[in-house]
Amino acid sequence: MSGDDDLTLIPRAVRDKLDRVGIKIHLKQWELFTLDERRALVAGACDSPAEIDRYRTDLADLVRRRTGREPERLTR
């Protein structure tokens, strides 16, 4: 990866956070996000219960804005 601008694929850090918040993102959805939105998802805090709730809410809002659809929930 050449710096943080190479976010064409979903980074491991984001995949781990997606697991934590229980939302599934497909590559086609990821590609609809701007570079700044992708960077924010990489950098976003997602450890404490409050951070997890905030990340989940922000991610769901982003998915709705960019795709016009509800985010897909992970089945466990």
C-alpha positions in Angstrom: 0.0 0.0 0.0 1.4 3.4 -0.9 0.4 5.6 2.0 -3.2 6.1 3.1 -4.4 7.0 -0.4 -4.4 3.4 -1.5 -7.7 2.5 -0.1 -9.1 0.7 -3.1 -9.7 -2.4 -1.0 -11.3 -2.6 2.4 -8.4 -2.5 4.9 -8.1 -5.2 7.6 -8.6 -2.5 10.3 -12.0 -1.5 8.8 -13.0 -5.2 8.3 -12.3 -5.8 12.0 -14.5 -2.7 12.9 -17.2 -4.0 10.6 -17.2 -7.2 12.5 -17.4 -5.3 15.8 -20.4 -3.2 14.7 -22.1 -6.1 12.9 -22.4 -4.5 9.5 -21.3 -6.0 6.2 -19.9 -3.8 3.5 -19.3 -5.1 0.0 -16.5 -3.9 -2.2 -19.0 -2.2 -4.6 -20.3 -0.2 -1.6 -16.8 0.7 -0.4 -16.0 2.0 -3.9 -18.9 4.5 -3.6 -17.3 6.1 -0.5 -15.0 9.1 -1.1 -11.4 8.9 -0.1 -12.1 11.1 2.9 -14.9 8.8 4.0 -12.7 5.8 3.7 -10.0 7.5 5.7 -12.5 8.4 8.4 -13.6 4.7 8.6 -10.0 3.6 9.0 -9.2 6.3 11.6 -12.5 6.1 13.5 -12.5 4.9 17.1 -14.3 1.6 17.6 -13.3 0.1 21.0 -15.5 1.2 23.8 -19.2 0.5 23.8 -19.9 4.2 23.1 -17.4 4.3 20.2 -18.9 1.1 18.7 -22.4 2.6 18.8 -21.1 5.8 17.2 -19.2 4.0 14.5 -22.2 1.8 13.7 -24.5 4.8 13.5 -22.1 6.8 11.3 -21.4 3.8 9.1 -25.1 3.1 8.6 -25.8 6.7 7.7 -22.9 6.7 5.2 -24.2 3.5 3.6 -27.7 4.9 3.3 -26.4 8.2 1.8 -24.1 6.5 -0.8 -26.2 3.5 -1.7 -29.8 4.5 -0.9 -30.2 1.2 0.9 -30.1 0.0 4.5 -26.8 -1.5 5.5 -26.6 -5.3 5.6 -26.3 -6.7 9.1 -23.9 -9.6 9.8 -25.5 -12.8 10.9 -23.9 -14.4 13.8 
